[in-house]
């Protein structure tokens, strides 16, 4: 069942679209987020894949990957804070 994606998930979808990762990973992540929303496991999988430095990567690609990793970290922190504040309001 499709869910309504949060603003953080929409930002993550935009980030994934511009990442330099294999197409099958990108499509699988985007479909999973759109169908089920973001989860801690998926966030960790994306972070690990983005953190891995491929052989022979030039300096421009390293810089782009580092910037994407920073953006990913920021979006995940916002997502966690948003999720926790929604749970806090229900108490």
Z-matrix of the N, CA and C atoms (Angstrom, degrees):
N
C 1 1.444
C 2 1.521 1 109.01
N 3 1.305 2 116.66 1 130.71
C 4 1.461 3 121.43 2 179.24
C 5 1.528 4 109.25 3 -72.60
N 6 1.301 5 114.72 4 143.43
C 7 1.456 6 119.82 5 178.38
C 8 1.519 7 108.63 6 -116.10
N 9 1.310 8 115.68 7 168.97
C 10 1.456 9 120.08 8 176.28
C 11 1.522 10 107.45 9 -86.04
N 12 1.334 11 116.14 10 120.83
C 13 1.461 12 120.34 11 -177.26
C 14 1.518 13 110.99 12 -77.48
N 15 1.331 14 115.17 13 142.02
C 16 1.454 15 121.88 14 177.60
C 17 1.524 16 109.61 15 -75.25
N 18 1.325 17 117.89 16 164.83
C 19 1.475 18 119.51 17 176.40
C 20 1.528 19 112.81 18 -58.17
N 21 1.322 20 116.95 19 -35.30
C 22 1.464 21 120.35 20 178.78
C 23 1.522 22 110.81 21 -66.06
N 24 1.328 23 116.82 22 -40.02
C 25 1.458 24 120.34 23 178.07
C 26 1.524 25 111.02 24 -66.59
N 27 1.316 26 117.00 25 -35.93
C 28 1.466 27 120.35 26 176.79
C 29 1.528 28 110.54 27 -66.08
N 30 1.335 29 116.97 28 -39.64
C 31 1.466 30 120.47 29 175.98
C 32 1.523 31 110.49 30 -63.63
N 33 1.322 32 116.66 31 -40.06
C 34 1.460 33 121.15 32 179.18
C 35 1.528 34 110.71 33 -65.68
N 36 1.309 35 117.69 34 -39.32
C 37 1.466 36 120.66 35 177.08
C 38 1.527 37 110.90 36 -60.86
N 39 1.330 38 116.64 37 -41.35
C 40 1.466 39 120.53 38 177.46
C 41 1.528 40 110.91 39 -65.21
N 42 1.320 41 117.05 40 -39.22
C 43 1.469 42 121.18 41 178.35
C 44 1.524 43 110.73 42 -66.09
N 45 1.310 44 117.28 43 -44.29
C 46 1.467 45 120.93 44 179.66
C 47 1.521 46 110.62 45 -61.12
N 48 1.322 47 116.85 46 -37.29
C 49 1.465 48 120.90 47 -179.11
C 50 1.523 49 111.86 48 -61.61
N 51 1.323 50 117.63 49 -28.69
C 52 1.473 51 119.51 50 -178.05
C 53 1.529 52 113.82 51 -103.52
N 54 1.333 53 117.43 52 4.22
C 55 1.463 54 121.13 53 178.62
C 56 1.526 55 110.78 54 -73.79
N 57 1.333 56 114.92 55 150.37
C 58 1.464 57 121.68 56 176.48
C 59 1.527 58 109.15 57 -94.88
N 60 1.327 59 115.59 58 71.88
C 61 1.467 60 122.51 59 177.44
C 62 1.519 61 107.59 60 -126.62
N 63 1.324 62 117.89 61 163.85
C 64 1.470 63 119.63 62 178.27
C 65 1.529 64 112.11 63 -55.52
N 66 1.316 65 115.61 64 143.01
C 67 1.466 66 121.77 65 -175.93
C 68 1.526 67 112.44 66 -58.11
N 69 1.338 68 117.84 67 -39.39
C 70 1.464 69 119.72 68 -178.00
C 71 1.522 70 111.59 69 -65.19
N 72 1.336 71 117.88 70 -36.20
C 73 1.470 72 120.83 71 175.89
C 74 1.518 73 110.29 72 -65.79
N 75 1.318 74 115.75 73 -46.71
C 76 1.465 75 121.32 74 -178.45
C 77 1.534 76 110.87 75 -58.72
N 78 1.320 77 116.97 76 -47.40
C 79 1.463 78 121.12 77 -178.60
C 80 1.529 79 110.45 78 -65.55
N 81 1.328 80 117.18 79 -42.81
C 82 1.469 81 120.76 80 -179.83
C 83 1.525 82 111.12 81 -62.38
N 84 1.330 83 117.22 82 -43.81
C 85 1.472 84 120.78 83 179.27
C 86 1.522 85 111.08 84 -63.71
N 87 1.327 86 116.58 85 -44.71
C 88 1.464 87 120.27 86 -177.67
C 89 1.527 88 110.65 87 -64.71
N 90 1.321 89 117.54 88 -43.26
C 91 1.465 90 120.59 89 178.74
C 92 1.523 91 111.26 90 -64.33
N 93 1.326 92 116.91 91 -39.79
C 94 1.457 93 121.16 92 179.35
C 95 1.526 94 111.17 93 -64.78
N 96 1.313 95 117.40 94 -43.18
C 97 1.465 96 120.81 95 179.52
C 98 1.519 97 110.62 96 -66.39
N 99 1.316 98 117.21 97 -41.96
C 100 1.457 99 120.14 98 -179.64
C 101 1.524 100 112.11 99 -67.74
N 102 1.319 101 117.11 100 -34.09
C 103 1.457 102 120.55 101 -178.07
C 104 1.526 103 112.87 102 -85.03
N 105 1.325 104 117.52 103 -42.65
C 106 1.469 105 121.16 104 -171.71
C 107 1.519 106 114.69 105 -117.91
N 108 1.308 107 118.07 106 -10.02
C 109 1.454 108 120.61 107 -174.63
C 110 1.521 109 110.46 108 85.40
N 111 1.307 110 116.27 109 173.52
C 112 1.459 111 122.00 110 -179.19
C 113 1.524 112 109.45 111 -80.39
N 114 1.314 113 116.05 112 144.46
C 115 1.469 114 121.86 113 175.74
C 116 1.524 115 108.18 114 -130.38
N 117 1.314 116 115.56 115 163.76
C 118 1.465 117 120.16 116 179.00
C 119 1.522 118 111.21 117 -61.11
N 120 1.331 119 116.81 118 -40.34
C 121 1.460 120 120.83 119 -179.88
C 122 1.520 121 112.13 120 -63.74
N 123 1.310 122 116.44 121 -43.32
C 124 1.460 123 120.72 122 178.96
C 125 1.521 124 110.79 123 -67.01
N 126 1.323 125 117.12 124 -40.38
C 127 1.458 126 120.88 125 178.16
C 128 1.526 127 110.74 126 -60.83
N 129 1.323 128 117.03 127 -41.86
C 130 1.464 129 121.26 128 179.15
C 131 1.529 130 111.01 129 -67.71
N 132 1.327 131 117.29 130 -39.01
C 133 1.462 132 120.82 131 177.85
C 134 1.529 133 111.05 132 -62.31
N 135 1.323 134 116.97 133 -43.82
C 136 1.465 135 121.41 134 179.11
C 137 1.525 136 109.74 135 -64.17
N 138 1.336 137 116.80 136 -43.68
C 139 1.466 138 120.62 137 -179.33
C 140 1.527 139 111.38 138 -62.23
N 141 1.329 140 116.86 139 -43.55
C 142 1.465 141 119.96 140 -179.88
C 143 1.527 142 111.16 141 -64.65
N 144 1.312 143 117.06 142 -41.58
C 145 1.464 144 121.08 143 -179.15
C 146 1.532 145 109.88 144 -65.86
N 147 1.326 146 116.78 145 -39.51
C 148 1.460 147 120.40 146 -179.95
C 149 1.527 148 111.64 147 -74.25
N 150 1.319 149 118.09 148 -28.95
C 151 1.466 150 121.84 149 -179.70
C 152 1.524 151 112.57 150 -74.27
N 153 1.310 152 117.10 151 -26.35
C 154 1.467 153 120.97 152 -178.19
C 155 1.522 154 109.85 153 -67.44
N 156 1.327 155 115.37 154 126.84
C 157 1.459 156 121.20 155 -179.30
C 158 1.527 157 109.89 156 -94.33
N 159 1.337 158 117.61 157 115.18
C 160 1.473 159 119.25 158 179.63
C 161 1.527 160 111.74 159 -69.22
N 162 1.324 161 115.49 160 154.88
C 163 1.464 162 121.39 161 178.55
C 164 1.530 163 110.36 162 -63.34
N 165 1.308 164 116.76 163 138.75
C 166 1.458 165 121.74 164 174.75
C 167 1.516 166 114.57 165 71.23
N 168 1.319 167 117.78 166 23.32
C 169 1.460 168 121.25 167 -179.86
C 170 1.527 169 109.08 168 -73.92
N 171 1.337 170 116.99 169 130.82
C 172 1.458 171 119.42 170 -179.61
C 173 1.535 172 110.51 171 -81.69
N 174 1.307 173 115.98 172 173.01
C 175 1.459 174 121.17 173 -173.71
C 176 1.524 175 112.50 174 -64.94
N 177 1.327 176 117.93 175 -37.58
C 178 1.466 177 121.02 176 179.52
C 179 1.531 178 110.93 177 -64.94
N 180 1.330 179 116.45 178 -40.06
C 181 1.467 180 120.00 179 178.43
C 182 1.529 181 111.10 180 -69.07
N 183 1.332 182 117.03 181 -35.72
C 184 1.469 183 120.33 182 176.57
C 185 1.523 184 110.48 183 -63.50
N 186 1.311 185 116.57 184 -41.87
C 187 1.462 186 121.12 185 179.45
C 188 1.524 187 110.63 186 -64.40
N 189 1.322 188 116.80 187 -44.12
C 190 1.467 189 121.56 188 179.32
C 191 1.526 190 110.60 189 -63.70
N 192 1.332 191 116.88 190 -41.93
C 193 1.459 192 120.78 191 179.05
C 194 1.530 193 110.77 192 -65.25
N 195 1.330 194 117.24 193 -40.38
C 196 1.466 195 121.17 194 178.77
C 197 1.530 196 110.90 195 -64.92
N 198 1.323 197 116.65 196 -41.03
C 199 1.472 198 120.17 197 178.60
C 200 1.534 199 110.26 198 -64.64
N 201 1.337 200 116.43 199 -42.06
C 202 1.468 201 120.01 200 177.97
C 203 1.520 202 110.98 201 -64.02
N 204 1.321 203 117.06 202 -36.88
C 205 1.464 204 121.09 203 178.53
C 206 1.530 205 110.90 204 -66.10
N 207 1.316 206 117.07 205 -39.43
C 208 1.470 207 121.35 206 176.62
C 209 1.522 208 110.18 207 -64.35
N 210 1.334 209 116.85 208 -44.96
C 211 1.462 210 120.89 209 178.25
C 212 1.523 211 111.29 210 -62.60
N 213 1.336 212 116.41 211 -40.84
C 214 1.460 213 121.04 212 178.26
C 215 1.527 214 110.39 213 -60.81
N 216 1.305 215 116.84 214 -45.98
C 217 1.463 216 121.36 215 179.86
C 218 1.529 217 110.93 216 -60.74
N 219 1.318 218 116.67 217 -43.15
C 220 1.473 219 121.47 218 179.15
C 221 1.526 220 110.98 219 -62.50
N 222 1.319 221 117.04 220 -45.65
C 223 1.467 222 121.34 221 -178.70
C 224 1.524 223 110.60 222 -65.18
N 225 1.320 224 117.87 223 -41.69
C 226 1.469 225 120.79 224 -179.68
C 227 1.527 226 110.24 225 -66.28
N 228 1.319 227 117.83 226 -39.82
C 229 1.471 228 119.79 227 177.07
C 230 1.523 229 110.88 228 -62.82
N 231 1.337 230 117.16 229 -42.65
C 232 1.464 231 120.56 230 177.43
C 233 1.522 232 110.54 231 -62.39
N 234 1.332 233 116.57 232 -41.91
C 235 1.460 234 121.15 233 179.97
C 236 1.526 235 110.87 234 -62.58
N 237 1.331 236 116.55 235 -44.24
C 238 1.472 237 120.37 236 179.25
C 239 1.531 238 111.18 237 -63.41
N 240 1.315 239 116.70 238 -44.34
C 241 1.458 240 120.79 239 179.99
C 242 1.527 241 110.54 240 -62.90
N 243 1.303 242 117.03 241 -43.71
C 244 1.459 243 121.41 242 178.80
C 245 1.524 244 111.09 243 -62.27
N 246 1.325 245 116.55 244 -45.04
C 247 1.464 246 121.60 245 179.95
C 248 1.528 247 110.82 246 -63.75
N 249 1.335 248 117.41 247 -42.00
C 250 1.461 249 120.75 248 -179.32
C 251 1.527 250 111.54 249 -69.69
N 252 1.336 251 117.09 250 -36.61
C 253 1.463 252 118.82 251 -179.82
C 254 1.526 253 110.69 252 -70.03
N 255 1.329 254 118.26 253 -31.10
C 256 1.471 255 120.20 254 176.16
C 257 1.522 256 110.05 255 -67.52
N 258 1.322 257 117.32 256 -39.35
C 259 1.465 258 120.05 257 177.97
C 260 1.522 259 111.04 258 -67.86
N 261 1.316 260 117.00 259 -35.23
C 262 1.453 261 121.54 260 -179.51
C 263 1.532 262 110.70 261 -66.12
N 264 1.323 263 117.09 262 -38.67
C 265 1.462 264 121.01 263 -179.55
C 266 1.531 265 112.88 264 -64.54
N 267 1.317 266 117.46 265 -25.95
C 268 1.470 267 121.58 266 -176.53
C 269 1.530 268 112.23 267 -78.97
N 270 1.306 269 118.28 268 -10.34
C 271 1.474 270 120.88 269 -177.77
C 272 1.485 271 111.82 270 -75.10
